[in-house]
Amino acid sequence: MTIPPYTTSRNLLAGKTALITAAAGTGIGFAAAKRCAEEGATLLISDIHERRLSEAAQAIQEATGKRPAMQLCDVTKEDQVQALKAVCLREFGAAPDILINNAGLGGSTAVIEMTDDQWARVIDVSLTSVFRMCRAFLPAMYERKTGVIINNASVLGWRAQALQSHYAAAKAGVMAFTRCAAIEAAEHNVRINAVSPSIAMHAFLAKVTTEEQLAQLSRQEAFGRPAEVWEIANVMVFLASEYSSYMTGEVVSVSSQRA
């Protein structure tokens, strides 16, 4: 089916600050950063890829006229998370109004062939990093009595798929973590939600997935196509905005799959 036109900005995040992890490249993180900037937010973006991070900042500046602050960060390293926190406090003067935890790592491996290292790496990048970032930034959000966190999960947290046990387990963990952390955060007026995309097309996905598999996954969608990454980012913007003020602990499926 036809891809809809790119969404017009509504200034939904005017005056807000936003920190997005894994924001380099062409994926959901970059799309989320760009959409947040287009909606009026002041950005700090982070990633582990220095060149791609700089290119992402340049692309956002060219699109919006505002260059985001940048900080290299491997979210599996506590010292680097703390360094990112220090940069954030310096750039914004406070905790970010919006934190988008986007870092993730997948791969296709059968359970009987999977090593401990393969399992641990996917869990660390895709799940433990969310905990690590929330632990770092929630205290300042609690103190200020405001803040929004959006975690990136996946429909594989719900749906069974062969060769994806480590990634699915991590994303199901993100969902459960989101729900439980949100209950703790609610008494401090901080909201925590997650998005659960099915398939979103970007250059890296195309590189690591065969055309046959992409076609099969696309056929499962009601619209017969993968999502554009900015369609996922639009839902993140909604969750970051005041339009979702009564939502917390929710996992929002961004999917057109048949029920």
N, C-alpha and C positions, 0 to 999 in steps of 0.2 A: 504494500500500500504506500501511498505518497507520504513522505516525511512532512510534517507540518512546518510552517514558517517559524523561525527563531522568535522566542517570546519577547514582547516589548517590555522594557523595564518600567517598573512602577514606583521606584524609589522606596521600596519596602524596608530597606535596612539603613536609611539615612541616619547619620550620626552614630552608627554602631561600629565596633571594632570586631574583626574576625581573624582567627588563626586557623589555617587549614594545613594538615599534614599530608605528605605524599602528593604535593600539588604540582609537581613538574610533569612534563610529558604531555600526553594527549588524552588522558583518562578522566575519570569522574572527578578526581581531586582538582585538576586544572579547571575543568568546567565549573566546579563549585566555586573556586576562587574567582574566576572571571564573572560568574553570575552575581556573586556577592558584591564585587566591585561595581558592576553595572547597576546594582540596586542601592548603591550609595555607601557601602561599608568601606572602612579603612582596613587594609589587609596586612597581615604578616603570613608569609607562606614558607613552608619548610619541606625539605626532601633530602635524600641522601646523595642525589646526583647534582653536583655543583654546576656543570655546564647547562643541563636541562633546567635547573632551577632558575638560572640567570635568563635563559631563553623564555621561560614562562613569565617571569617578571616583565621582560621586555614586551612580550605579546600582550599582556594585560595593560601595560602602559599605553601601547599603541591603540588598543581597543577602547580604553576608558579615559585616557589622559592622566591617570594616576598610577604611579609606580609603587607596587607593594614593597614593604620591607621583606628581607629574606634572611633565613638562617638554616644552614645545613644541620640536619638532625637525623640520626639513626634512632628511631623510637624503641628499639630493643635495648638501648644503652641508657641506663638511668642517669649517668653523668651528662649525656647529651640532652636528655629531656629537661634536666635542671638548667642546663645552659640555654635551651630554648625558652624556658620559663623566665629566666633573667632578661633575655633580649625582649621578650614580650612586655614585661613590666617596664623596661626602659623605653620601648617604643610607644606603648599605649599609656604608661603611667598607672596602669592597673591591670587586673586580669582581663582577658578579652570578653566582650559581650557574647561572642559566639565562638565555640570551639567545634571544629569538624574533624573527627578522627577517621581518616580515610585510608591509612596504611593497611595493606593486605598482601598476601602472597598465596598463590595457588600451586597447581601442578597436578598431574594425573599419575597416580601410583596405586597399584593393587595392595591391599592390606598385607598379603603374605610376602610381598616384596619390599615393603616400606621399612626403611631403617629408623632407628630411634632419632637420628639427626634430622631426617626428613620430617618426621612427625613434629619434633620439638621446634624446628625452624618455622613451620607454618603456624603452629599455635602461638609462638612468640610474636611473630610479626602481625598476625591477624587478630589475635585475642588479647594476649598479655600487654601489647602496646596500648590498647584501649584503656585497660586498667591503669597502666603506668601514667598515661596522660591525664586521666581523670584524677588520680591521686595527687598529681602535681598541681592541677589548676583548680580543683574544687574548693580547697580552703579559702582562697582569695575570693572566689565567687560567693561562698557562704558568708564571708565577712561583709561583702558588699550587698548581700541579699538580692542578687540578681545574676542571671547568666543562663545561657542555653548551650547544651552539648548535643551534637548530632553524630551518631556512630553509623558507619557503613557496614551493613550486614550483607546477606544474600539469601535468595530463595532456597539455596541449598541448605540453609539452616532448618528448613521445613521439608524439603523434597529429597528423596533418595536418588543418588546417581552413582553409578559404578566409578571406581578409581578416584573418588573425591572424599573419602572418609575423613582425612585430616582437615581439609578445608571446610567441609560441612560441619565437622565437630567444632571448629574454631568459630564459624559464623553462628551456629546455634548458641555457642557460649556468649558471643557478642549480644545476641538477643536477650538471653537470661541475665547477663550482667546489666544491660540497659534497664530492664524492668526492676531489678533489685536496687541498683544505684539510684534510680529515679525516686523510689520511695524514701530513701535516706535524704535525698536532695530537696524533696518537696517542702519540708519544714523550713528550709532556708530560701524558699522562693526561686530555686534553680530547677530548670526543666532539662530532662535527658530523654531523647527519643532516638530512634534508628530508622534508616531506610533499608529496604530489602529488595534490591534490583534483581531482575531475572537475567537478561542479557543486554549489555550496552556496548555498542560498536565503537572501537577506537583502534588506532594503529597497532598498539602492542597486542591487543587481543587477536587481531588479524594475523599477526606474526607468529603467535604460538598456538593457533587453532587452525585445523584444516578447513578448507572450503566446504567439504562434505559435512563436517560437524557443525559449522556455523549455519549451513543451510537447514540441517535437521533441527537445530535449536530454534531457528527463526520460524520454521513451520509450526512449532508448538505454540507460538504466540498468536493471539487473536487477530492482530493486525498483520501477521505474516512477515514481520520485520523485527530486527533488534531495535531497542531504544537508542536514540541519540544520547550521548553523555550529558548534554545540557538538559534533557528531559528528566534525568535523575537529579541533576543539580537544582532544577526548579522546585522539586519537592523538598530538597534540603533548605532552600530559601524560604519556602512556606513554613517549615518547622522552625526556622531561625527567627521568623517574623512574629509580630504581635497577633497575626491572624490565627496562630495556633496556641494562644495563651492558655487554654485549658487542657492541652495535651501534654502528658508526660508518661514515661514508661511504655510508650507505644512503639511498635515496629510496623512501619508503613510499607506495604508491598507496592513497589513501583514496577508493575508488570501488567501485561495484557494477556496473560495466559488464560486459557479456558478453565472455568471452574470444574 
